[in-house]
């Protein structure tokens, strides 16, 4: 017998705990943006996902702070209308998580945690050199609720590590892609154990996992 919960009877914190702990795993966006002072900000967000391909858009949800101020990423996106979304793999996981520390906006998280930047192709915020995937985005639309800004970003450029994408057949080589996902609180999961529901064997063949 199920436990039935009336969301109208819960406060915001209780709703957040339930939703963030049950809607899992979630991909993590490590976002770079540029402050008015020229400092590069980098912050991880797991309320993030792809929402369409025509136009190519993704969603990034950022909470407002209790004192009425905005997180640096939200303030920077509202100011400059540009940002870069990076996917995080296992080798850079700890540094991604450390980018979530609270720092003054005069300090770049990239320098603080030891990640290197490189110029983007189409937007002013730089990309993270160690990231396997970087989506350069311009702001397509902004939604606002009482507690959050929801930014819809339109992808204008994609940069991936060498060998990850076949640009002739447009296959993604998932064997060499090991992103991590959020599992609630400070818990994360790896994505190297995969199975194919359309095959009899538990492990997908090399050809299948190459051609996605």
N, C-alpha and C positions, 0 to 999 in steps of 0.2 A: 504494500500500500504506500502510495507516494506521500511525501510531506508537501502540503500546499501552503504557499506563502503569498499573501496579499501585498503587493509592492506599495500600494497606497498607504499602508500602515507603517512603512519603514522610513527611516530618515536617510539622507543622502549617503552617509558613511556606510550604513548597512547595505544599501543598494549597491554601492561601489564594491564592497567586499564580496558580495555574492556574484556579481557580474564578472568582476576581474578574476575571480578564482574559478569560475565555471566555464567562461568563454575562453578556452585555452586549447592548444597552445596558440600564442599570437606572435606574428612576425614583429621584428623590432626595427624601427627606423632610427638610425643614428643621423641626426639632421645637423648640417652646418648652415649657419646664417651669418649675416654681417651686421654688426652693430653700427649705430650712428657715429661712434668713435673709431670705427675701422677695425675693431677687434673681432676676430672670428669666434663665434660661439658654436659649441657642439653639444648636443644633448640627445639622449635616447628616449624614444616614445614607443609604447607597445599598443596604443590605441591608434592603429595605422593599418591600412590595407590598400590594395588595388581596387578601384571601383569601375573601371571601364577602359576600353582600348580605342574608341573612336568618338570623341578625342581621347588620347591616352591620359587618363587622370587617376590620381591616387588621393587618399584621404589621410589627414593628420589631425588628431584631436588633442588640444592642449588645454589643461585646466587653468582657470583663473586663480590667483592666490587669494587667501582669505582677507588680506589687508587691502585688497582692491588693485594691487599692482599686477603687472603681467610678467610671466616668465620671459626671459631674454629672447627665446626663440620666437614666441608669439609677437613680442614687440618688434623684433627685427623683420619678420615676415610682413606685418602690417605696414612697416616703414618702407621696405625695399621691394616687396612683392616678388622676392626670389628666395629659393632655398635649394639645398641638395640633400636627397635622401639616400643613405647608404645602408646596404645590408651587412650584417655582422656575421663573420664566420668564427669558428672555434679559436683560431690563433689570436684574434683581437678581442675576444669576449671580455676579458677582465678590464681592458682599457675602455671598452664601450661602457661597461657598468660604472667605471670610475668617472666617466663624463657626466654622470647624474649627480655628482656632488655639487653642493651650493657654493658658488664662487662669485666674487664681484664681477660686474660686467667689464671691468678693465683687464681681466685675466682670461686668456683663451684656454678652454678645456683641452684643446689639442696639445698645447705646450705643457700643460699641467700633467697630463697622463702619458705624454711621449708619443703622440701620433703625428705623422708628418702630413703636410698639405701640399697640394699641387693645383695650379690654376684650372678652373673649369673652362669649358669650351664656349658656353652660351650665357652664363650667368656670373654675377660678381662673387658670390660666396665660393670659396675653393672646395675642391674635393679632398677626401682623405685618401692618401696614397696607399695605405694598407688595406682598404676596403675592397672586397671582391667585386662589388656592384655599386654603381653610383648613378642615380637618376637626377639629372639637373632639371629643376622645375621652376616655372613661373606661376604666380598665383592666378588661378582660374576663377575661383569663387570663394567667398567667405560666408560661413554660417555662424551665428552666435546664439548661445543659450545663456541662461542665468549663470551657469558654472563653467562654460567652456567656449573656446573658439574652435571651430572645425574648418580647417583650411583644405580646399580642393586645389591640388597642384596639377598643372598640365606639364607632362614630361616633354622636354624639348631636346634632350640629348641623353644618351646612355653610354656609360663607360664600364667595361667589364674586364676582369683579368684575362690575360692571354690564354687562349685555349678553351675558355668557357662557352663561347658562342661560335657556331659555324655560320658565317655570314653568307654562305652560298645556299645551304639547305635550310638555314634558320633553325637549327637544332641547338638545344642547350645541353651541354655535357654535365648532367647531374652527378655523375660519378665523382667529379672533381669539385663539387660544390657542397660545402658543409655548413650551411647557415644554422644559427641557433634560434630558439624561440623562447618566449616568455611563458613561464608556468605559474605565475602568481608570486607576489612578494619579491624576494631576491632570488627565486628559483628559476632556473632555465633548463631547457632540454636540448639534447643533440638530435641531429636528423640523419644519422648515418645508418640507422636500422630501418629499412624500407621494404615494403611488400606490395605485390601486384595482385589485385583482386580478380584480374582477368586471366591469370595464369594459374596452373595447377601447383606449381612450385612456389614456395614462400618468397624466394629471392628473385627479383626481376632479372631478365637477361641483359647483357651489356647493350644489345641493340635497342631494346625497349627503353632503357633509361637514358640512352643517348638521344633519342628522337622525340623530345618533348618540346 
